[in-house]
Every structure is written in structure tokens, then in C-alpha cells.
Amino acid sequence: MKRIGFLSFGHYQPVPGSAARTASDALLQAIELAVAAEELGIDGAYLRVHHFARQFASPFPLLAAMAARTSRIELGTGVIDMRYENPLYMAEEAAITDLISNGRLQLGLSRGSPETALRGYEAFGYVPAVGRTDADDARDRTAVFRAAIGGSGMAAANPQMTGHSRLLAIEPQSPGLSGRIWWGAGTRKTAKWVGEQGMNLMSSTLLTEDTGVAFGDLQAEQISIYRQAWTDAGHAGTPRVSVSRSIMPIVNDLDRAYFGRAAEAGSEDQVGHLDGGLARFGKSYVGEPAAIVTQLETDAAVHAADTVLVTIPNQLGVDYNAHLLGTIVQQVAPALGWR
């Protein structure tokens, strides 16, 4: 049994062929696609968060709107850059959104990735202290955020108002949310840390390391290290793991017009320099459904994960992306033994 979700970056640009020409287009279409995906039986609708770019930014208003229009589908992020976040304000927003969704929120967090702005988080007022890095701050803010949504006291009470001086927790609280926090890991070392911390693991189509093996095999090793670290740390329950994949099945002329050339060219892993080191990018799966099934059968990480997030071309609009997801649900997933 494997969950299938979609991951949208929320691109918008006034260019020919785009159905998402404005931010309003991208936001409203994301809501409609969540509704359509739920009707198709898709398990999750996830948003990628960026800043200083024509993509989705602050995710909670959009997630709340999606929650109000749906009843079953998981709603999440993949991922929120914690270098930019006030952890207590974020804890309030997350709890409110989770309550509106009736406990369907799945929040993916991370220390961030290369971006268009140079140290953009500093423009938000978050400047690392001397001797600290932005990654240090992101992890510390995550610890505060997790404590806050877990009900820990965060601020001393005013005795004149409350009659006591105990620490106050943020309000509202949403029971269960603390067990639905994920961390986006780009390396095996980070995956081990995630397991030790007791968070769920998100791994995308990019790893910021390379050992020369296929992307799926390296990612499967990352997942194995994570699960072992979770067990060694003594955490209760079974952790969840998601991987992202670009899957474009071709079943009609419109699919062929969009992706036919990519299918003919084929796709392989790519290795390049990113953020000061080697990185491996996973290949795309493009072609007839049967060919995609054959390729996915050899993807070790897809088999190891319990959730697959399909990255979608959101600029092609709601109808096309609903068609794409429907094809995956009907012609790819069953052949792989997925639900």
C-alpha cells in the first residue's frame, strides 16, 4: 500500500502557453486541483515554498483554503525553509490550519536550498550570530516550533492577568500535529539526524552528494540509514518516508505534444555542482505507461518509501494536471501494486 500525492511549485509567469500567468491564477488553481485530486483518489496535495520568486511563498493561507474545500486528502508542504520562519507564529498558523483540515496537515520543513535571493532570510530579519550558520538557526527554530506545537510552555504568564507565573503554551493546540512533521534531507548524514530527531523523512529528486551509484540506489541507502537511526533512538511508532518523482505518462496527442520529445530523448541521472559540492539529480519518467512501470520497478527508493510525490507542471492548468494524475492512478499505480 503506497500513498500517492502531487507536489506543486506554484510557478506563475505571463508567458505563452501558461495557464498560471499571475499569482492569483496559481493560488486559485492549486485549490481546484486539490479538489480534483481528492475526487481521483490521490492521497496528498503538497506545496513547495520559495521566497523572492514567482512561486508559492507563505503556505498557510493556501493550505487552509484547500482544507476548507476538501475532506480527505492530506495537505502538506515539501518544504518550508525554516531560515525564514518565526517558530511561534508558525506554530499558531500550523495549528489553526490543522484544525480547519481536521488533522490532515503534513508539514515538511528544511534548512532551505539555493535560492534567487542572496541570504534572503536576512532581509526577513534573521541574521545568524557570529560563529553560527543559517543551517544552525534553521534547526534551532525547528526545535522551538516542534516544542510549541507539542504544548510546551513558551512565555511566562502575567500573574496580574492569570493569577500564576507558569509558562504559557501557544494557542490553539492541534493534537497529533507534532507527529506529522517531516524534514527534507539531501544527504545520508542529514537523514540519520532526522531519524534521531523522530521526524518523518522527505527526500526529493535531488541529493546534494554523489557516490557514483544510481540515484534511486543512493536514495534507498539514505532511507535505510534514516530508519535505522529512528530505531536506534528508540522512537515509538513507524516513521513515514516520501520520495518525489517526475512522472509524465503519454496516453494521448496532447501528452505527446508536451512531452513526446522528452520521451524520445530519454532521461538519465544528472551529476553537477551545487552549493559548493557534487549533487545527483534523479531522472524523469516520461513515456507510455507500460514503459514507466518497467522503469519504476527498478527504482529502489520508490519501493522503499511509503509515499510518492509526483511533481506536476502546474503552469499547464488544473484540467491537464488532473488528467496527468488520473493516468498515474489508473494506468501506472495498479501495475506496480500500489493502492
Residue, then its C-alpha position, 0 to 999 in steps of 0.5 A: m500500500k503506497r500513498i500517492g500525492f502531487l507536489s506543486f511549485g506554484h510557478y506563475q509567469p505571463v508567458p505563452g502557453s501558461a495557464a498560471r500567468t499571475a499569482s492569483d491564477a496559481l493560488l486559485q488553481a492549486i485549490e481546484l486541483a486539490v479538489a480534483a485530486e481528492e475526487l481521483g483518489i490521490d492521497g496528498a496535495y503538497l506545496r513547495v515554498h520559495h521566497f523572492a520568486r514567482q512561486f508559492a511563498s507563505p503556505f498557510p493561507l493556501l493550505a487552509a483554503m484547500a482544507a476548507r474545500t476538501s475532506r480527505i486528502e492530506l495537505g502538506t508542504g515539501v518544504i518550508d525553509m525554516r531560515y525564514e520562519n518565526p517558530l511561534y507564529m508558525a506554530e499558531e498558523a500550523a495549528i489553526t490550519d490543522l484544525i480547519s483540515n481536521g488533522r490532515l496537515q503534513l508539514g515538511l520543513s528544511r534548512g532551505s536550498p539555493e535560492t534567487a535571493l542572496r541570504g534572503y532570510e536576512a532581509f526577513g530579519y534573521v541574521p545568524a550570530v557570529g560563529r553560527t550558520d543559517a543551517d544552525d538557526a534553521r534547526d534551532r527554530t525547528a526545535v522551538f516550533r516542534a516544542a510549541i506545537g507539542g504544548s510546551g510552555m513558551a512565555a511566562a504568564n502575567p500573574q496580574m492577568t492569570g493569577h500564576s507565573r507558569l509558562l504559557a503554551i501557544e494557542p490553539q493546540s492541534p493534537g497529533l500535529s507534532g507527529r506529522i512533521w517531516w524534514g527534507a534531507g539531501t544527504r545520508k548524514t542529514a537523514k540519520w539526524v532526522g531519524e534521531q530527531g523522530m521526524n518523518l523523512m522527505s527526500s526529493t529528486l535531488l541529493t546534494e552528494d554523489t557516490g557514483v551509484a544510481f540515484g534511486d540506489l543512493q536514495a534507498e541507502q539514505i532511507s535505510i540509514y534514516r530508519q535505522a537511526w529512528t530505531d536506534a533512538g528508540h522512537a515509538g511508532t513507524p516513521r513515514v518516508s516520501v520520495s518525489r518523482s517526475i512522472m509524465p505518462i503519454v496516453n494521448d496527442l496532447d501528452r505527446a505534444y508536451f512531452g513526446r520529445a522528452a520521451e524520445a530523448g530519454s532521461e538519465d541521472q544528472v551529476g553537477h555542482l551545487d552549493g559548493g559540492l557534487a549533487r545527483f539529480g534523479k531522472s524523469y519518467v516520461g513515456e507510455p505507461a507500460a514503459i514507466v512501470t518497467q522503469l519504476e520497478t527498478d527504482a529502489a527508493v520508490h519501493a522503499a518509501d511509503t509515499v510518492l510525490v509526483t511533481i506536476p507542471n502546474q503552469l499547464g492548468v488544473d484540467y491537464n494536471a488532473h488528467l496527468l494524475g488520473t493516468i498515474v492512478q489508473q494506468v501506472a499505480p495498479a501495475l506496480g501494486w500500489r493502492 
